[in-house]
């Protein structure tokens, strides 16, 4: 999961250099990163509760 987060973060950074902030591809990548980060945070929370 960490690898996916890093890949999406790098992709988002790359896109932000060449696309407008309202570009659909940039927004979709940002949303994908948000979702993976939410999942990761839920896993961390579950792990800390056990």
NUKOL-503292 format. One record per atom (N, C-alpha, C, O, CB): chain; residue number from 1; z, y, x; residue in one letter; atom name. Coordinates in steps of 0.001 Angstrom, whole numbers, plus 500000, padded with zeros to 6 digits. Glycine has a CB too. Example, Ala and Ser with C-alpha at 12.3 -4.5 7.8 and 13.67 -1.06 7.14 Angstrom:
BEGIN
chaine, num, zz, yy, xx, residu, atome
A, 1, 507800, 494310, 513190, A, N
A, 1, 507800, 495500, 512300, A, CA
A, 1, 507800, 496700, 513200, A, C
A, 1, 508465, 496681, 514236, A, O
A, 1, 509046, 495527, 511308, A, CB
A, 2, 507080, 497750, 512850, S, N
A, 2, 507140, 498940, 513670, S, CA
A, 2, 507870, 500030, 512900, S, C
A, 2, 508039, 501138, 513409, S, O
A, 2, 505725, 499402, 514084, S, CB
This chain:
BEGIN
chaine, num, zz, yy, xx, residu, atome
A, 1, 500000, 498807, 500830, X, N
A, 1, 500000, 500000, 500000, X, CA
A, 1, 500000, 501260, 500877, X, C
A, 1, 499360, 502256, 500540, X, O
A, 1, 501219, 499996, 499054, X, CB
A, 2, 500715, 501208, 501990, X, N
A, 2, 500742, 502359, 502893, X, CA
A, 2, 499334, 502661, 503397, X, C
A, 2, 498939, 503821, 503514, X, O
A, 2, 501698, 502102, 504082, X, CB
A, 3, 498584, 501602, 503694, X, N
A, 3, 497209, 501783, 504157, X, CA
A, 3, 496339, 502463, 503114, X, C
A, 3, 495508, 503309, 503446, X, O
A, 3, 496605, 500448, 504532, X, CB
A, 4, 496528, 502094, 501853, X, N
A, 4, 495753, 502709, 500769, X, CA
A, 4, 496129, 504177, 500612, X, C
A, 4, 495264, 505025, 500395, X, O
A, 4, 495981, 501955, 499440, X, CB
A, 5, 497419, 504474, 500722, X, N
A, 5, 497873, 505866, 500634, X, CA
A, 5, 497237, 506691, 501741, X, C
A, 5, 496728, 507786, 501501, X, O
A, 5, 499417, 505950, 500720, X, CB
A, 6, 497271, 506157, 502954, X, N
A, 6, 496707, 506884, 504095, X, CA
A, 6, 495202, 507074, 503943, X, C
A, 6, 494680, 508149, 504241, X, O
A, 6, 497009, 506144, 505400, X, CB
A, 7, 494500, 506039, 503483, X, N
A, 7, 493048, 506146, 503297, X, CA
A, 7, 492704, 507201, 502251, X, C
A, 7, 491790, 508001, 502452, X, O
A, 7, 492459, 504789, 502886, X, CB
A, 8, 493428, 507206, 501144, X, N
A, 8, 493171, 508204, 500100, X, CA
A, 8, 493525, 509607, 500576, X, C
A, 8, 492835, 510572, 500247, X, O
A, 8, 493962, 507868, 498834, X, CB
A, 9, 494599, 509717, 501348, X, N
A, 9, 494997, 511024, 501876, X, CA
A, 9, 493922, 511575, 502815, X, C
A, 9, 493572, 512753, 502745, X, O
A, 9, 496350, 510920, 502614, X, CB
A, 10, 493408, 510720, 503686, X, N
A, 10, 492351, 511145, 504604, X, CA
A, 10, 491077, 511518, 503848, X, C
A, 10, 490425, 512511, 504168, X, O
A, 10, 492053, 510039, 505620, X, CB
A, 11, 490730, 510716, 502847, X, N
A, 11, 489543, 511003, 502029, X, CA
A, 11, 489699, 512336, 501304, X, C
A, 11, 488760, 513129, 501240, X, O
A, 11, 489298, 509871, 501007, X, CB
A, 12, 490877, 512574, 500765, X, N
A, 12, 491133, 513830, 500060, X, CA
A, 12, 491018, 515016, 501015, X, C
A, 12, 490441, 516045, 500665, X, O
A, 12, 492525, 513806, 499403, X, CB
A, 13, 491562, 514873, 502206, X, N
A, 13, 491452, 515945, 503199, X, CA
A, 13, 489997, 516208, 503562, X, C
A, 13, 489579, 517361, 503668, X, O
A, 13, 492250, 515591, 504460, X, CB
A, 14, 489222, 515134, 503751, X, N
A, 14, 487806, 515273, 504085, X, CA
A, 14, 487053, 515976, 502957, X, C
A, 14, 486281, 516905, 503193, X, O
A, 14, 487181, 513894, 504365, X, CB
A, 15, 487290, 515519, 501734, X, N
A, 15, 486607, 516116, 500587, X, CA
A, 15, 486962, 517592, 500418, X, C
A, 15, 486116, 518400, 500033, X, O
A, 15, 486956, 515352, 499316, X, CB
A, 16, 488208, 517936, 500705, X, N
A, 16, 488634, 519326, 500521, X, CA
A, 16, 487908, 520277, 501464, X, C
A, 16, 487840, 521479, 501209, X, O
A, 16, 490136, 519446, 500730, X, CB
A, 17, 487368, 519741, 502550, X, N
A, 17, 486628, 520575, 503494, X, CA
A, 17, 485188, 520825, 503058, X, C
A, 17, 484571, 521808, 503467, X, O
A, 17, 486636, 519933, 504858, X, CB
A, 18, 484656, 519929, 502224, X, N
A, 18, 483232, 520033, 501883, X, CA
A, 18, 482962, 520249, 500392, X, C
A, 18, 481827, 520517, 499999, X, O
A, 18, 482521, 518792, 502332, X, CB
A, 19, 483987, 520135, 499578, X, N
A, 19, 483802, 520260, 498127, X, CA
A, 19, 484629, 521417, 497581, X, C
A, 19, 485595, 521862, 498202, X, O
A, 19, 484187, 518947, 497413, X, CB
A, 20, 484232, 521886, 496421, X, N
A, 20, 485021, 522879, 495698, X, CA
A, 20, 486250, 522186, 495114, X, C
A, 20, 486219, 520986, 494839, X, O
A, 20, 484175, 523568, 494573, X, CB
A, 21, 487328, 522939, 494927, X, N
A, 21, 488561, 522349, 494412, X, CA
A, 21, 488400, 521746, 493020, X, C
A, 21, 489139, 520833, 492652, X, O
A, 21, 489647, 523388, 494384, X, CB
A, 22, 487453, 522241, 492253, X, N
A, 22, 487225, 521726, 490901, X, CA
A, 22, 486198, 520591, 490873, X, C
A, 22, 485824, 520124, 489797, X, O
A, 22, 486765, 522853, 489989, X, CB
A, 23, 485741, 520147, 492044, X, N
A, 23, 484755, 519071, 492109, X, CA
A, 23, 485339, 517773, 491548, X, C
A, 23, 486478, 517411, 491842, X, O
A, 23, 484281, 518862, 493561, X, CB
A, 24, 484555, 517094, 490752, X, N
A, 24, 485015, 515877, 490073, X, CA
A, 24, 485491, 514808, 491064, X, C
A, 24, 486522, 514173, 490843, X, O
A, 24, 483893, 515309, 489203, X, CB
A, 25, 484754, 514612, 492137, X, N
A, 25, 485117, 513591, 493126, X, CA
A, 25, 486461, 513910, 493787, X, C
A, 25, 487280, 513018, 494007, X, O
A, 25, 484020, 513473, 494197, X, CB
A, 26, 486675, 515173, 494096, X, N
A, 26, 487937, 515591, 494705, X, CA
A, 26, 489098, 515386, 493731, X, C
A, 26, 490160, 514901, 494119, X, O
A, 26, 487863, 517067, 495143, X, CB
A, 27, 488895, 515747, 492489, X, N
A, 27, 489942, 515583, 491468, X, CA
A, 27, 490254, 514102, 491252, X, C
A, 27, 491422, 513723, 491161, X, O
A, 27, 489507, 516236, 490131, X, CB
A, 28, 489223, 513268, 491171, X, N
A, 28, 489443, 511832, 490966, X, CA
A, 28, 490191, 511205, 492142, X, C
A, 28, 491068, 510364, 491944, X, O
A, 28, 488104, 511115, 490759, X, CB
A, 29, 489851, 511608, 493352, X, N
A, 29, 490545, 511091, 494531, X, CA
A, 29, 491996, 511535, 494530, X, C
A, 29, 492888, 510761, 494879, X, O
A, 29, 489850, 511554, 495819, X, CB
A, 30, 492233, 512769, 494141, X, N
A, 30, 493601, 513275, 494047, X, CA
A, 30, 494403, 512488, 493013, X, C
A, 30, 495567, 512160, 493242, X, O
A, 30, 493597, 514768, 493688, X, CB
A, 31, 493785, 512190, 491892, X, N
A, 31, 494457, 511422, 490845, X, CA
A, 31, 494743, 509992, 491300, X, C
A, 31, 495791, 509433, 490980, X, O
A, 31, 493608, 511406, 489573, X, CB
A, 32, 493816, 509408, 492041, X, N
A, 32, 494037, 508064, 492576, X, CA
A, 32, 495221, 508068, 493539, X, C
A, 32, 496071, 507179, 493493, X, O
A, 32, 492766, 507544, 493287, X, CB
A, 33, 495270, 509067, 494404, X, N
A, 33, 496382, 509180, 495346, X, CA
A, 33, 497694, 509359, 494599, X, C
A, 33, 498697, 508736, 494948, X, O
A, 33, 496156, 510352, 496315, X, CB
A, 34, 497697, 510194, 493587, X, N
A, 34, 498908, 510390, 492774, X, CA
A, 34, 499392, 509069, 492179, X, C
A, 34, 500588, 508775, 492201, X, O
A, 34, 498641, 511407, 491647, X, CB
A, 35, 498472, 508282, 491652, X, N
A, 35, 498842, 507012, 491024, X, CA
A, 35, 499429, 506038, 492045, X, C
A, 35, 500435, 505382, 491775, X, O
A, 35, 497623, 506382, 490341, X, CB
A, 36, 498805, 505945, 493205, X, N
A, 36, 499309, 505032, 494236, X, CA
A, 36, 500677, 505499, 494732, X, C
A, 36, 501555, 504677, 494991, X, O
A, 36, 498312, 504938, 495419, X, CB
A, 37, 500861, 506805, 494863, X, N
A, 37, 502163, 507327, 495288, X, CA
A, 37, 503243, 507036, 494245, X, C
A, 37, 504379, 506721, 494599, X, O
A, 37, 502074, 508841, 495543, X, CB
A, 38, 502897, 507137, 492978, X, N
A, 38, 503852, 506799, 491910, X, CA
A, 38, 504255, 505330, 492001, X, C
A, 38, 505436, 504996, 491899, X, O
A, 38, 503243, 507099, 490517, X, CB
A, 39, 503277, 504464, 492193, X, N
A, 39, 503562, 503034, 492316, X, CA
A, 39, 504461, 502767, 493523, X, C
A, 39, 505412, 501989, 493438, X, O
A, 39, 502251, 502230, 492438, X, CB
A, 40, 504160, 503406, 494625, X, N
A, 40, 504950, 503232, 495843, X, CA
A, 40, 506387, 503702, 495625, X, C
A, 40, 507335, 503028, 496029, X, O
A, 40, 504312, 504000, 497014, X, CB
A, 41, 506541, 504845, 494993, X, N
A, 41, 507884, 505357, 494719, X, CA
A, 41, 508658, 504434, 493788, X, C
A, 41, 509864, 504258, 493961, X, O
A, 41, 507803, 506752, 494112, X, CB
A, 42, 507985, 503841, 492802, X, N
A, 42, 508654, 502894, 491909, X, CA
A, 42, 509126, 501665, 492683, X, C
A, 42, 510228, 501167, 492450, X, O
A, 42, 507712, 502472, 490765, X, CB
A, 43, 508298, 501178, 493599, X, N
A, 43, 508691, 500033, 494417, X, CA
A, 43, 509901, 500365, 495282, X, C
A, 43, 510821, 499557, 495409, X, O
A, 43, 507523, 499581, 495297, X, CB
A, 44, 509898, 501550, 495875, X, N
A, 44, 511040, 501964, 496691, X, CA
A, 44, 512304, 502061, 495854, X, C
A, 44, 513381, 501655, 496290, X, O
A, 44, 510757, 503305, 497368, X, CB
A, 45, 512168, 502598, 494658, X, N
A, 45, 513320, 502735, 493771, X, CA
A, 45, 513867, 501363, 493385, X, C
A, 45, 515077, 501143, 493408, X, O
A, 45, 512939, 503532, 492512, X, CB
A, 46, 512974, 500446, 493032, X, N
A, 46, 513398, 499091, 492669, X, CA
A, 46, 514096, 498408, 493840, X, C
A, 46, 515106, 497727, 493665, X, O
A, 46, 512192, 498255, 492213, X, CB
A, 47, 513549, 498598, 495024, X, N
A, 47, 514127, 497972, 496212, X, CA
A, 47, 515521, 498522, 496502, X, C
A, 47, 516418, 497773, 496888, X, O
A, 47, 513214, 498188, 497423, X, CB
A, 48, 515702, 499820, 496317, X, N
A, 48, 517003, 500428, 496603, X, CA
A, 48, 518055, 500059, 495556, X, C
A, 48, 519253, 500121, 495833, X, O
A, 48, 516864, 501940, 496680, X, CB
A, 49, 517617, 499681, 494365, X, N
A, 49, 518544, 499292, 493301, X, CA
A, 49, 519028, 497856, 493470, X, C
A, 49, 520046, 497474, 492893, X, O
A, 49, 517881, 499457, 491938, X, CB
A, 50, 518320, 497074, 494241, X, N
A, 50, 518694, 495655, 494440, X, CA
A, 50, 519566, 495466, 495645, X, C
A, 50, 519964, 494342, 495949, X, O
A, 50, 517461, 494790, 494580, X, CB
